[in-house]
Amino acid sequence: MKRRVRVRKHLSGTTDRPRLAVFRSHQGMYVQMIDDAAGHTMAAADSRQPFEAEVPKGIAGKCAKAYLVGRAIADLAQKQGIETVVFDRGGYLYHGRVAALAQGARDGGLKF
């Protein structure tokens, strides 16, 4: 919890550059684009929805689902005209599923 608060106090999202907040549970990955200035969620994606993108070699299992969630949120961002975001890893280490989600978002066209 301390790590989450420490990371979060330096990040803030705007309408032009929203915060990409990650939540990782045991079974799934959830991500939201949040405009902190207005106080609302602009878009959200999770690992429970069906995906159509392909996963690169070397990524399997839960990391593959996280990669697809990253691609899905990147597609939603592009539909709204958003190109750059602030990545909020939510206190999780930038490793495994969190890194796979970030890679998927970058491959989808987001910059952070």
C-alpha positions as CSV (number, residue, x, y, z in Angstrom):
1,M,0.0,0.0,0.0
2,K,2.9,2.4,0.8
3,R,4.4,1.8,-2.7
4,R,1.0,2.4,-4.3
5,V,0.6,5.8,-2.5
6,R,4.2,6.8,-3.2
7,V,3.8,6.1,-7.0
8,R,0.4,7.7,-7.2
9,K,1.3,11.0,-5.5
10,H,3.6,11.9,-8.5
11,L,1.0,11.1,-11.2
12,S,-2.0,13.0,-12.5
13,G,-4.0,12.7,-15.6
14,T,-5.6,15.4,-17.8
15,T,-8.0,15.4,-20.7
16,D,-5.1,15.5,-23.2
17,R,-2.9,13.0,-21.3
18,P,-5.0,10.8,-19.1
19,R,-3.7,8.4,-16.4
20,L,-3.5,4.8,-17.5
21,A,-4.3,3.0,-14.2
22,V,-3.6,-0.7,-13.8
23,F,-5.2,-3.2,-11.4
24,R,-4.0,-6.8,-11.3
25,S,-6.0,-9.5,-9.6
26,H,-5.1,-13.2,-9.3
27,Q,-7.1,-14.1,-12.4
28,G,-7.4,-10.9,-14.5
29,M,-6.0,-7.5,-15.5
30,Y,-8.0,-4.3,-15.5
31,V,-7.0,-0.9,-17.0
32,Q,-8.7,2.5,-17.0
33,M,-7.9,5.8,-18.7
34,I,-8.7,8.4,-16.0
35,D,-9.0,12.2,-16.4
36,D,-8.1,13.3,-12.8
37,A,-8.9,17.0,-13.6
38,A,-12.5,16.2,-14.4
39,G,-12.7,13.2,-12.1
40,H,-14.0,10.6,-14.5
41,T,-13.0,7.4,-16.4
42,M,-12.6,8.0,-20.1
43,A,-12.3,4.3,-21.2
44,A,-11.7,0.9,-19.6
45,A,-10.7,-2.6,-20.6
46,D,-10.2,-5.9,-18.8
47,S,-9.2,-9.5,-19.5
48,R,-12.7,-10.9,-19.4
49,Q,-13.7,-9.5,-22.8
50,P,-12.9,-11.3,-26.1
51,F,-10.0,-10.1,-28.2
52,E,-9.1,-10.3,-31.9
53,A,-5.4,-9.2,-31.8
54,E,-2.5,-11.7,-32.0
55,V,0.1,-12.1,-29.3
56,P,3.8,-12.1,-30.2
57,K,6.0,-15.1,-29.6
58,G,7.4,-15.5,-26.2
59,I,4.3,-14.3,-24.4
60,A,1.8,-16.9,-23.0
61,G,-0.7,-17.5,-20.3
62,K,-1.8,-14.6,-18.1
63,C,0.9,-12.3,-19.7
64,A,-0.8,-12.9,-23.1
65,K,-4.1,-11.8,-21.7
66,A,-2.4,-8.7,-20.2
67,Y,-0.9,-7.9,-23.6
68,L,-4.3,-8.1,-25.2
69,V,-5.8,-5.8,-22.6
70,G,-3.0,-3.3,-23.4
71,R,-3.9,-3.5,-27.1
72,A,-7.6,-3.1,-26.4
73,I,-7.1,0.1,-24.3
74,A,-4.8,1.5,-27.0
75,D,-7.6,1.0,-29.6
76,L,-10.1,2.7,-27.4
77,A,-7.7,5.6,-26.8
78,Q,-7.1,6.0,-30.6
79,K,-10.9,6.2,-31.2
80,Q,-11.0,9.1,-28.7
81,G,-7.9,10.8,-30.3
82,I,-5.6,10.2,-27.4
83,E,-1.9,9.4,-28.3
84,T,0.0,9.9,-25.0
85,V,-0.9,8.7,-21.5
86,V,0.7,8.7,-18.0
87,F,1.3,5.1,-16.9
88,D,0.2,4.3,-13.4
89,R,1.4,0.8,-12.5
90,G,-0.6,1.0,-9.3
91,G,2.2,0.0,-7.0
92,Y,2.9,-3.2,-8.8
93,L,6.4,-4.0,-10.0
94,Y,7.0,-3.3,-13.7
95,H,7.5,-7.0,-14.4
96,G,5.5,-9.8,-15.9
97,R,1.8,-9.0,-16.5
98,V,2.2,-5.3,-15.9
99,A,5.1,-5.1,-18.4
100,A,3.2,-7.2,-20.9
101,L,0.2,-4.8,-20.6
102,A,2.5,-1.8,-21.2
103,Q,4.1,-3.5,-24.2
104,G,0.6,-4.2,-25.7
105,A,-0.4,-0.6,-25.2
106,R,2.8,0.7,-26.8
107,D,2.3,-1.8,-29.7
108,G,-1.2,-0.5,-30.1
109,G,0.1,3.1,-30.6
110,L,0.1,4.7,-27.1
111,K,3.1,6.7,-26.0
112,F,4.2,7.0,-22.3
